[in-house]
Amino acid sequence: MRASIEVADIFRAAGSAYRVVRAGHLSLDQLKVMSAIETCRTAVMGGHVDACTDCGHWRVAYNSCRNRHCPRCQGATARTWLAERKADLLPVGYFHVVFTLPAEVADIALQNKAAVYGLLFQAASETITTIAADPKHLGACIGITAVLHTWGSAMTHHPHVHMIVPGGGLSPDRRRWISSRPAFLLPVRVLGKLFRRLFLTRLMALHEAGRLAFYGGIAHLADRRAFLRHLSPVRKKRWVVYAKPPFAGPETVLAYLSRYTHRVAISNSRLMRFDQTGVTFRYKDYRRGGADRQQVMTLTADEFIRRFLLHVLPKGFHRIRHYGLLAGATRKVVLNHVRQLLGVVPPAMIDAHAEQEDVRPPCPCCGGHMVIVETFERQRQPRAPPTPAPLSGISAS
């Protein structure tokens, strides 16, 4: 069911004017995202004609843009990804760990997305694997699925990495499974200190190698001394690492992942109104508690688009990554070895694409099954409606 208001509606109504005002200040990646969202599921993309096998009703369905920043195109991608992840789940508790960059570093990240977001993944993953391997803590090699989010609930720039971590790991000799404590994985203060040190050391290395760019309000940070002064306060403050208690079971892990892995800056379901006053949407104010946490905000259309485009990732940048036991081509072999140590039967192999159900909506007239009877190319329109007589004989095969 189409949402009453969509991000695409806002882009189609205000996108052209925004491009004119911001000419020369939008990246090619941002322009491509705007174009993809504006043309998603329109005649520009081409499409197909569905027909009901029972009553002969027909409807036109336009193709999706499949852009990873489009709110309408993430559902099918998420279902395929989650079906593939089912085979990776272990019968153990899972923890949710979040590594967040302080605001002073986030400003640098916004102008150096590929370099700093990549460093965020690198420092966070190395931090948790190093502390987990320490005999004073867990003393094991763990597995990690990490997902990058760059936004807060109000679409402000807030880069952080969500990690889903099994509650345990393989011993150094790979002969034992070492379980974590039931409600405790690793000490967050220790994680925070190592994360801060690793990240800042490597950020300085990037600066000294000339791999960071600075312009606008932070152009002065190109100077080494100014850069050091800028980072001085964050060397002393506590960096936020947050760990939640373990999930109830594997199915809960999958449900949780489905909400995080393919999320975009704002979903269509949070949009409430779009008119001459601006765009009104729901968001969570995490400084408040209880019912007051749910708040409503109105932004001008231009500001809404600006915030949305803050979170466009560079082309080819992977926002979902796997580490430790879950990394590389040996993942399946390692996980089967872990299951042998745990005394559990490996799950049956799943064809992620075959498992997906038919997501086409049923016939709006009789509820019957709809099948594709015609396809048409981009910038084209379907032929005249098929006549009822031939449609009555369509089979579902």
C-alpha angles and dihedrals in degrees: 000000000000116000115243090240125025137186086243091061090056093047092048093049100041106015098090093052090045092054090052094050093045097040109151093015100077122085122231089248091055093048091050091051091051091050093047094051093045093052098037111128094000131116088266088073097047120229148180143268120244122204130193115242091212111041102013096240113156135199138181119240120189123213125260122244091227091210110156091228095054113104092212097052104055101078099076092039091052092049092053093046093048093049088055091048094055090080090057097057118112126204092250137096117278127215130208114219124181126198115195131191117227117246093254090060094039089064089057092045092056091063095039104038102158095044099042099036088049089050090050090057092045097048095042095048093045090048096055096040091049095050092043091053092051109105088219088067122021102330094208145106107250136193126238137191108194127192125189120222119180100184143075121217091271090052093253117145108274112149116199139145124232114208128194108202129183112236097251143008148212120294116245091261090048092232100108139043110228113205123210121230112283096255103016131068110166135338109270095208091057090047091050095052095049091043091053093049096046094045098046094044091054094041088057089049090054090050093049090048090055093242096128125080125207129190141149116019094359099043089115090067089078085082110086096223092049089049092052091049090050092053096042096090094048091054088066102038125086113259113222117247113166128193124190125203117266122283122255094248147319094292090054089052091054092047090051094047090051089061095049114030101067101023120134130207092279133001123225090240091068093057113101108171142000118191142122091301093058140255118326119198142159122254140167121249102205091193088070129066137219120357091347090069091078107079138170125229133187121204131177112258091250093052091047091053092045092054093045092052092051087077100053107124124219116266112275095013111141112223094182117059137168129215141182114359091005097051130102137353093311093065096103093047092049093047092050088052090051091050090052089053090049092046096237131133116250113248119255114267111266126211098216093199096044091048094059114102123229102277096192110117115247122256109291090216104049106359091247129147117281122215132185113257101167140017127199133195130246116293089016133110126221121259121260115298114285114254116257096240099068092041094061089069098051113124126210092235 
